Amino acid sequence: MDNLEGMITFTYYDDLEKAAEFFGEVMGFELVIDLDFAKVY
């Protein structure tokens, strides 16, 4: 796995906005793509 540059993990949340707040504000992840039904950090 020497060529690994990144990865995407999908998780399900009942409250996407609350999860987005956690990843964005608490964890400090940068939002890259917002598709309404899915967010990529």
Buried (B, 14 or more C-beta within 10 A) or exposed (E): EEEEEEEEEEEEEEEEEEBBEEBBEEEEBEEEEEEEEEBEB
